[in-house]
Structure formats: structure tokens, C-alpha cells
Amino acid sequence: MTEQSNPPSPSAFPGRPSAPSAAPLTERQEARRRRILEASAELARRGGFEAVQMREVAESSNVALGTLYRYFPSKVHLLVATMYDQLERLHGTLHSRPPREAEPAARVAQTLLRAFRSLRRDPNLADAMLRAFTFADRSAGPEVDAVSRLTAAIVLDAMGRREPPTPELLSVVRVVGHTWHSALIAWISGRASVEQVHTDIGTVCALIPGGAPETARR
């Protein structure tokens, strides 16, 4: 994730790093892409990472297998894009139901824990997305970078900032994002408990200007 002079916004990274071209998608292409992501998420919910097979995704989304590969070159690319899509949904709820805590650190902590609760409700989907995020190599760099930038946008929005972030604040935001992703991966692999994830999120959010968050609610 590179530093930016202004807060990142969804329009800056529209979640289409694997689209057939850099041009904006047509309405038909967008509908096709939406079907692919929904099929990916549904298959992952049923059986996790192993259940997401490209041929089955193509059949479930009613697209040709070759077309699917033009959008997403591999299962890892597809599942990281699915992770981005799920984060976009979180970003939407952040605008419709913003956190009400008084301090920026507490608002960020509650936003990230809201996302964590959602992942806990869909453990197979969480497993698939986080395994893909972990396995992603350099070829999936655009998808991974898009997830990182969207995570930063969510953190900045939760803080309620209206002015461009300083380089120092962007560094804090990056650390928050890295810690959150690492904590989720440790949880899904069984190396961290739910309580440990809550503790780690609370600890890293204390770096945000505005004070340490109150003890996170379970």
C-alpha cells in the first residue's frame, strides 16, 4: 500500500483489478462479474477454499470457463477479489450505520470487530478468502493491494476524518491494517483465539490519535 496525499476512496480502486481490461466495465460485464463473485462466495460458504473450483464457479455463474479466466486468472485471484467485495459491503454498512463511539480509536476498533463478527458467522467463507490472501503471489499483487487500500479507507472513514491524513497517520493506518489481517489469519488457522483477536485489535487501535479504545465488546 503506497502513501497517498488524500484519503483513499472506493472510486480510486473500484475492485476490478482482474477485469478483462482497464476500461470501465459495461453493464453486461459488471452483471457477469457480479454473478461470478456471488458464485465464488456461495461455494466458499458451503465448503471453504477447496470447494471453490473454477469450473464450478463458471457453471454456477452461467459464464464460459474461458470467460471466467479472463476476469480472474486463478482461484486465488478470484477469492482475493471476493474478499475485496465483502469489504466493500462492510464499507457500505459503515456509511449507513457508522460506529457511535466518541473516540476515533474506539470507532476503528468497533468497525474492525464488526467485520470480525461477520467473518465468524461465515467461517468457511472466511477460511477461503484468508487462505487465498495468504497464498497470493506477485501475480495477484493488484488484488492484494486493492484489499489493503480498501482496508485503509475503512479505517480512515471509521475515524471520521475530514482532512487529508498526514504521512504519520497513514503509517499508523497501515499498521492497523496489517495487524487486523494478521490477526484474522492467525484466528482462522487456529493459532489465535477470538479473545486474542479482540485484544490485538484493541492494542493496535490504541496507536490511533485520540486515545486507546475502551475494552472491545465481544
C-alpha positions as CSV (number, residue, x, y, z in Angstrom):
1,M,0.0,0.0,0.0
2,T,1.5,3.3,-1.1
3,E,1.2,6.5,0.8
4,Q,-1.4,9.0,-0.6
5,S,-1.8,12.7,-0.1
6,N,-5.6,12.3,0.3
7,P,-7.7,9.6,2.0
8,P,-8.2,6.6,-0.3
9,S,-11.7,6.3,-1.7
10,P,-13.6,3.4,-3.3
11,S,-13.5,5.2,-6.7
12,A,-9.7,5.1,-6.6
13,F,-9.7,1.3,-6.6
14,P,-13.0,0.1,-7.9
15,G,-12.4,-3.6,-7.1
16,R,-11.8,-4.6,-10.7
17,P,-8.1,-5.5,-10.8
18,S,-8.9,-8.7,-12.7
19,A,-11.3,-7.3,-15.2
20,P,-10.5,-8.1,-18.9
21,S,-9.2,-4.6,-19.5
22,A,-8.5,-1.3,-17.7
23,A,-11.5,0.3,-19.3
24,P,-14.7,0.6,-17.2
25,L,-16.9,-2.4,-17.4
26,T,-20.1,-2.3,-19.4
27,E,-23.4,-3.0,-17.6
28,R,-23.4,-6.5,-19.1
29,Q,-19.8,-7.2,-18.0
30,E,-20.5,-5.8,-14.5
31,A,-23.5,-8.1,-14.2
32,R,-21.3,-11.1,-15.2
33,R,-18.6,-10.1,-12.8
34,R,-21.2,-9.8,-10.0
35,R,-22.5,-13.3,-10.8
36,I,-19.0,-14.7,-10.6
37,L,-18.3,-13.1,-7.2
38,E,-21.6,-14.3,-5.8
39,A,-21.0,-17.8,-7.0
40,S,-17.5,-17.8,-5.5
41,A,-18.8,-16.6,-2.2
42,E,-21.6,-19.2,-2.1
43,L,-19.3,-22.1,-3.0
44,A,-16.9,-20.9,-0.3
45,R,-19.7,-20.8,2.3
46,R,-20.5,-24.4,1.5
47,G,-17.1,-25.9,1.6
48,G,-14.3,-23.4,2.1
49,F,-11.2,-23.0,-0.1
50,E,-11.3,-26.4,-1.6
51,A,-15.0,-26.1,-2.7
52,V,-14.2,-23.1,-4.9
53,Q,-13.3,-24.8,-8.2
54,M,-13.1,-22.6,-11.3
55,R,-15.3,-24.9,-13.4
56,E,-18.0,-25.0,-10.8
57,V,-17.8,-21.2,-10.4
58,A,-18.3,-20.9,-14.2
59,E,-21.2,-23.2,-14.2
60,S,-22.8,-21.6,-11.1
61,S,-22.5,-18.1,-12.6
62,N,-23.5,-19.1,-16.1
63,V,-20.3,-17.9,-17.8
64,A,-17.9,-19.8,-20.0
65,L,-14.8,-21.1,-18.3
66,G,-12.6,-19.2,-20.7
67,T,-14.5,-16.0,-19.9
68,L,-14.1,-16.6,-16.1
69,Y,-10.3,-16.9,-16.6
70,R,-10.2,-13.6,-18.5
71,Y,-11.8,-12.0,-15.4
72,F,-9.8,-13.9,-12.8
73,P,-6.7,-15.8,-13.9
74,S,-6.8,-18.2,-10.9
75,K,-8.8,-19.3,-7.9
76,V,-6.5,-17.2,-5.7
77,H,-7.2,-14.1,-7.8
78,L,-10.9,-14.8,-7.6
79,L,-11.0,-15.3,-3.8
80,V,-9.0,-12.2,-3.0
81,A,-11.4,-10.3,-5.3
82,T,-14.2,-11.9,-3.3
83,M,-12.5,-10.6,-0.1
84,Y,-12.5,-7.1,-1.6
85,D,-16.2,-7.5,-2.4
86,Q,-17.0,-8.5,1.1
87,L,-15.0,-5.5,2.5
88,E,-17.0,-3.2,0.1
89,R,-20.1,-4.4,1.7
90,L,-18.7,-3.6,5.1
91,H,-17.7,-0.1,3.8
92,G,-21.3,0.4,2.8
93,T,-22.7,-0.5,6.2
94,L,-20.1,1.8,7.7
95,H,-21.8,4.7,5.9
96,S,-25.3,3.5,6.7
97,R,-24.6,2.5,10.3
98,P,-21.5,4.4,11.4
99,P,-19.9,3.5,14.8
100,R,-21.1,5.7,17.6
101,E,-18.1,5.7,19.9
102,A,-16.7,9.1,20.8
103,E,-13.0,8.5,20.2
104,P,-11.6,7.7,16.7
105,A,-9.6,4.7,18.1
106,A,-12.8,3.2,19.6
107,R,-14.7,3.7,16.3
108,V,-12.0,1.9,14.4
109,A,-11.9,-0.9,16.9
110,Q,-15.6,-1.4,16.7
111,T,-15.6,-1.3,12.9
112,L,-13.0,-4.0,12.6
113,L,-14.7,-6.1,15.3
114,R,-17.9,-5.7,13.4
115,A,-16.1,-7.2,10.4
116,F,-14.7,-10.0,12.5
117,R,-18.1,-10.9,13.8
118,S,-19.3,-11.2,10.2
119,L,-16.4,-13.5,9.4
120,R,-17.2,-15.7,12.4
121,R,-20.7,-16.1,11.1
122,D,-19.3,-17.5,7.8
123,P,-16.2,-19.4,8.8
124,N,-15.9,-21.4,5.5
125,L,-16.0,-18.2,3.5
126,A,-13.5,-16.5,5.9
127,D,-11.2,-19.5,5.6
128,A,-11.3,-19.4,1.8
129,M,-10.7,-15.7,1.5
130,L,-7.9,-15.6,4.1
131,R,-6.2,-18.6,2.7
132,A,-6.2,-17.0,-0.7
133,F,-4.9,-13.8,0.7
134,T,-2.1,-15.7,2.4
135,F,-1.3,-17.8,-0.7
136,A,-1.3,-14.8,-3.2
137,D,1.9,-14.4,-5.1
138,R,3.2,-11.4,-7.1
139,S,0.8,-12.1,-9.9
140,A,-2.1,-11.3,-7.6
141,G,-0.4,-8.1,-6.3
142,P,-3.1,-5.8,-7.8
143,E,-5.9,-7.7,-5.9
144,V,-3.9,-7.8,-2.6
145,D,-3.1,-4.1,-3.0
146,A,-6.8,-3.3,-3.6
147,V,-7.7,-5.1,-0.4
148,S,-5.1,-3.2,1.5
149,R,-6.2,0.2,0.2
150,L,-9.8,-0.5,0.9
151,T,-8.9,-1.6,4.4
152,A,-7.1,1.8,4.8
153,A,-10.2,3.6,3.5
154,I,-12.4,1.8,6.0
155,V,-10.1,2.7,8.9
156,L,-9.9,6.4,7.8
157,D,-13.7,6.6,7.4
158,A,-14.3,5.0,10.8
159,M,-12.0,7.6,12.3
160,G,-14.3,10.2,10.8
161,R,-11.5,12.3,9.3
162,R,-12.4,15.1,7.0
163,E,-8.9,16.4,6.2
164,P,-6.2,14.6,4.3
165,P,-4.2,12.2,6.5
166,T,-0.6,13.0,7.3
167,P,2.2,10.6,6.3
168,E,2.5,9.7,10.0
169,L,-1.2,8.8,10.3
170,L,-1.0,6.8,7.1
171,S,1.8,4.8,8.6
172,V,-0.5,4.1,11.6
173,V,-3.3,3.1,9.3
174,R,-1.0,0.7,7.5
175,V,0.0,-0.9,10.8
176,V,-3.7,-1.3,11.8
177,G,-4.5,-3.0,8.5
178,H,-1.5,-5.3,8.7
179,T,-2.3,-6.3,12.3
180,W,-6.0,-6.9,11.5
181,H,-5.2,-9.1,8.5
182,S,-2.6,-11.0,10.5
183,A,-4.9,-11.5,13.5
184,L,-7.6,-12.9,11.2
185,I,-5.2,-15.3,9.6
186,A,-4.0,-16.4,13.0
187,W,-7.6,-17.0,14.1
188,I,-8.7,-18.9,11.0
189,S,-5.6,-21.2,11.3
190,G,-6.3,-21.9,14.9
191,R,-3.3,-20.1,16.2
192,A,-5.3,-17.3,17.9
193,S,-8.5,-17.3,20.0
194,V,-11.4,-14.9,19.5
195,E,-10.2,-13.2,22.7
196,Q,-6.7,-12.8,21.3
197,V,-8.0,-11.2,18.1
198,H,-10.1,-8.7,20.2
199,T,-7.0,-7.9,22.3
200,D,-4.8,-7.4,19.3
201,I,-7.3,-5.1,17.6
202,G,-7.7,-3.1,20.7
203,T,-3.9,-2.8,21.2
204,V,-3.2,-1.7,17.6
205,C,-6.1,0.8,17.6
206,A,-4.5,2.5,20.6
207,L,-1.9,3.8,18.2
208,I,-4.6,5.9,16.5
209,P,-4.6,9.6,17.7
210,G,-7.4,10.1,20.1
211,G,-6.6,7.7,22.8
212,A,-6.9,4.0,23.5
213,P,-10.3,2.4,22.8
214,E,-12.3,1.0,25.6
215,T,-12.3,-2.7,26.0
216,A,-13.8,-4.1,22.9
217,R,-17.2,-5.7,23.1
218,R,-17.5,-9.4,22.3
